[in-house]
Amino acid sequence: MVLARKRRHLSEKGVTMRDQLVDLIVENGPIPFEEFQERALYGAGGFFVGDALRSVKAGDFLTSPEVSPLFGATLAAFVTAEAKRLGATPRVVEVGAGSGSLLKALLEVIDAEAWAVEVSMAAQIATSYVVGAERVVASLDDVPFDGPVVVIANELLDNFPVAIAVRTDSGWEERWIGVDGGNLCLVAAPLRDDVADWLERFGGDVPVGGLVEAHVLGDAWFRDLLGRIETGTVCIIDYGDTAEGLVPRRSFGTLRTYRSHHLGPDPLAFPGETDITADVNFSSLLAICGELGWEATLQRQEDFLTEYGLRAELSELRRQELALARDGDPMERLVVRSRKNEAETLLHSRGLGDFRVLVARR
Ligand SMILES: C[S@@+](CC[C@H](N)C(=O)[O-])C[C@H]1O[C@@H](n2cnc3c(N)ncnc32)[C@H](O)[C@@H]1O
């Protein structure tokens, strides 16, 4: 098992991804942070490449759909409401569908044509059991966008590669990946125009020394997605906040790693072996909605799930648990209690309930 795990992070020549990156940088010079992150997550030997499913109980992090099928069931109520607004049953597309747990729970409640967009081979295989292999694709290019559509992406954008910048006395400076003493390290680099534009609009009021992740690539993906949709709804769920809300987190930035359900080591220490993620800046996504003529709302997950019935479901589960405690089957009580705990976890105001939900409509 240990050997199998190690093999995943070695190239065919038996060189680790870290060593390959060091060689590349020594030969050609520093690379932008987003190139490093892209390689570490999605390149050969990357974290999301290979045979391991990452977003499951036995994996590296636990997401809302993995906590409970109640998440997908509540999103089914959301899709039903959107179908009413759109006046037709929409196609449902999940991007970054992971194990398929969200779509599985959703399709148990509603009947819809569902598609999964996934870049990870392990996740493609897992989701094919849920929606059928012919509706699992690697790119938005392969999804039919004719007719109304509801697109859902849970914990996708936090994984998009970011540029990194630091506020200095004289303005912004980028941080790229260089090599020092044989180790990967952050090095100062001049600001590129697209990163400068992004920081100007969405960097926020950051003190000198503060670190900001610029979501240039994530924003380009979102803009492209909206541009494909004639009529429909896009629902982006993730950790993060508006540019203003993120300012208190800027002393050290929000970049972090996850491994085996714990905050992991420095993102540069074990590329390919840890998730690398950053808080999503919802201000830039809201701005794109405005520019492209989409109506958008931003809520906390707790409020969003309450709006579509989860808090009412929680009250009912609490009532059932009490009734079963007085006079009921102990096994049934355990099942109800575990459901109730799951609903509480999804709504927890300092945990998953504090995620943000952006809903864009056209
Ligand atoms: C953090 S996991 C979340 C999985 C799932 N949404 C969940 O909530 O359990 C992010 C997933 O997005 C996938 N992914 C990353 N970039 C992608 C892209 N551009 N298109 C499609 N999937 C992508 C990864 O392979 C990974 O399975």
The ligand as an SDF file (V2000), in Angstrom:
LIG
                    3D

 27 29  0  0  0  0  0  0  0  0999 V2000
  -12.3020   19.3500   -4.4340 C   0  0  0  0  0  0  0  0  0  0  0  0
  -12.8510   18.2130   -5.5910 S   0  0  0  0  0  0  0  0  0  0  0  0
  -14.6160   18.3640   -5.3710 C   0  0  0  0  0  0  0  0  0  0  0  0
  -15.3790   17.1870   -5.8750 C   0  0  0  0  0  0  0  0  0  0  0  0
  -16.9180   17.2860   -5.7200 C   0  0  0  0  0  0  0  0  0  0  0  0
  -17.4730   18.4480   -6.3550 N   0  0  0  0  0  0  0  0  0  0  0  0
  -17.3100   17.2920   -4.2590 C   0  0  0  0  0  0  0  0  0  0  0  0
  -17.8170   18.3020   -3.7940 O   0  0  0  0  0  0  0  0  0  0  0  0
  -17.1310   16.2590   -3.5960 O   0  0  0  0  0  0  0  0  0  0  0  0
  -12.5700   19.0910   -7.1040 C   0  0  0  0  0  0  0  0  0  0  0  0
  -12.8130   18.2360   -8.3260 C   0  0  0  0  0  0  0  0  0  0  0  0
  -12.7770   19.0900   -9.4720 O   0  0  0  0  0  0  0  0  0  0  0  0
  -12.1100   18.4160  -10.5300 C   0  0  0  0  0  0  0  0  0  0  0  0
  -11.6390   19.4700  -11.4510 N   0  0  0  0  0  0  0  0  0  0  0  0
  -10.6680   20.3730  -11.2660 C   0  0  0  0  0  0  0  0  0  0  0  0
  -10.5560   21.2170  -12.3210 N   0  0  0  0  0  0  0  0  0  0  0  0
  -11.5160   20.8420  -13.1960 C   0  0  0  0  0  0  0  0  0  0  0  0
  -11.9620   21.3450  -14.4610 C   0  0  0  0  0  0  0  0  0  0  0  0
  -11.3720   22.3790  -15.0470 N   0  0  0  0  0  0  0  0  0  0  0  0
  -12.9860   20.7240  -15.0700 N   0  0  0  0  0  0  0  0  0  0  0  0
  -13.5980   19.6610  -14.4860 C   0  0  0  0  0  0  0  0  0  0  0  0
  -13.2330   19.1450  -13.2810 N   0  0  0  0  0  0  0  0  0  0  0  0
  -12.2170   19.7300  -12.6460 C   0  0  0  0  0  0  0  0  0  0  0  0
  -11.0340   17.6160   -9.8130 C   0  0  0  0  0  0  0  0  0  0  0  0
  -10.6140   16.5250  -10.5830 O   0  0  0  0  0  0  0  0  0  0  0  0
  -11.7690   17.1660   -8.5450 C   0  0  0  0  0  0  0  0  0  0  0  0
  -12.4130   15.9330   -8.7180 O   0  0  0  0  0  0  0  0  0  0  0  0
  1  2  1  0
  2  3  1  0
  2 10  1  0
  3  4  1  0
  4  5  1  0
  5  6  1  0
  5  7  1  0
  7  8  2  0
  7  9  1  0
 10 11  1  0
 11 12  1  0
 11 26  1  0
 12 13  1  0
 13 14  1  0
 13 24  1  0
 14 15  1  0
 14 23  1  0
 15 16  2  0
 16 17  1  0
 17 18  1  0
 17 23  2  0
 18 19  1  0
 18 20  2  0
 20 21  1  0
 21 22  2  0
 22 23  1  0
 24 25  1  0
 24 26  1  0
 26 27  1  0
M  CHG  2   2   1   9  -1
M  END
$$$$
